[in-house]
Amino acid sequence: MSGSESFTNRRGFLLGAMKVVPAAALLSGSQAVIAEAATTPEGYKPTYFNDEEWRFIIAAVDRLIPSNEDGPGALDLHVPEFIDRQMETDYGHGARWYLQGPYYPDSDFTLGYQMRYSPRELYRAAIPEVDDYCRKTHGKAFADLDGVAQGEMLAALQKGVAPLNSVKPNEFFLHLLANTKEGYFSDPMYGGNYKMGAWKMIGFPGARADFTDWMKTPGTPYPLGPVSILGEKA
């Protein structure tokens, strides 16, 4: 996604995004987190992110998946809540990640993840540096910029040209984008995909026990609404 596009063409990746959502990221929450997420209130208060980090998350996911005529945006589907809740799971703590050195941060991605940060630590290290850079160049934190400037900043992160000191900017962008997609398409009990809005948009049946007959008729819209893991129907 180039800077000239200013992140206006965001819907194209959504129909194919479900096949790249890591299952482990969707299934790593504790039962306590799952139960609470199922009834996320509109006035959700983050448990991990501080106020400035939370403002960044809200603004960034809104730029990545905005609401438009094609369907709901990331904020409509409570994606920030999903990301915050994931920070308190094994995934957020990097419990199953190898985080010991040596690190080769200037290598390409063929060597895999090359930083010492767990996902929650990555957000905590990167967000203040993004905000500092935005203040130096625009006089405002990321969340206070207009949409064009926010899109340019996200594009700079994606291309790896944003001058962050602690983290690889493109690595941070990839995590932010992946977590945003995961929250958009997750089962609602993990905090995102509020009222299964993403599933309804793409015609995904969710956790229905049997929809194999419809798998044999490609191109035919699925006639029934999705069902969540907890049995909720849209």
C-alpha positions, 0 to 999 in steps of 0.5 A: 500500500503506497503513500499516494493511496493514503490508505483509502483502498482498505477493503480489498484485502478483507475478503481474503484475510481470514485465511491468513489470521493465525489460529493461535492468536484467536485461541490464546485467551484465558476463559476469564478474558473470553467470558468478559469479552462476550459482553464488551460494553461500549465504554470499554476501558483498556486493561493494558494500554495507557491513555496515549497508547489507547488513542493511537490504537483507536486512530490507527485501526480506524485508518486501516479498516474504516467504515464505508459503504462496503461494511463496518469499520474496525471501530464498529467491530470493537477491534481495539478491545480485541487487541487490548485483551490479547495483550493479557494472553500468552500471545501478548506476553510472547509466552511461546515465542523465542525472544533470546538473542542474538538478533539481526534486525537489519536482515530480511524477513527470511530469518523470522522475527528479530527483536526482543519484544513480546507483542505487548512490549512491541506496542509499548516501545513503538507507540511513543516513538511514533507519536514523538516523530509525529510531533516533530514533523506535524506538531501533534501526536498520531491520534490528533493528525488528520486522515491524510497525515495518519495514512502517510505515517502508516505508509512510512511504517509499512515501508520501513522508513519511519525513523523509530529507534527501538523497533523495526518500523515495518515489523511493528506495522505488520503486527498492528495490521495482523492484530487489526485483521484478527480482531475484525474477523475473530469470534466475538467472544474474543472481543472483536467482530462485534455482533459478527459484523465482519462475518455477515459482510463476507457471508461466513457461516461462523461456527455452524455445525454443518454447511458442507452442502453450500461448499459445493455451490461456489458463488452462491450466497450463503442464505443463513446468518453466522453463529458464534462459538457461544451459540449467538446468532446474527 
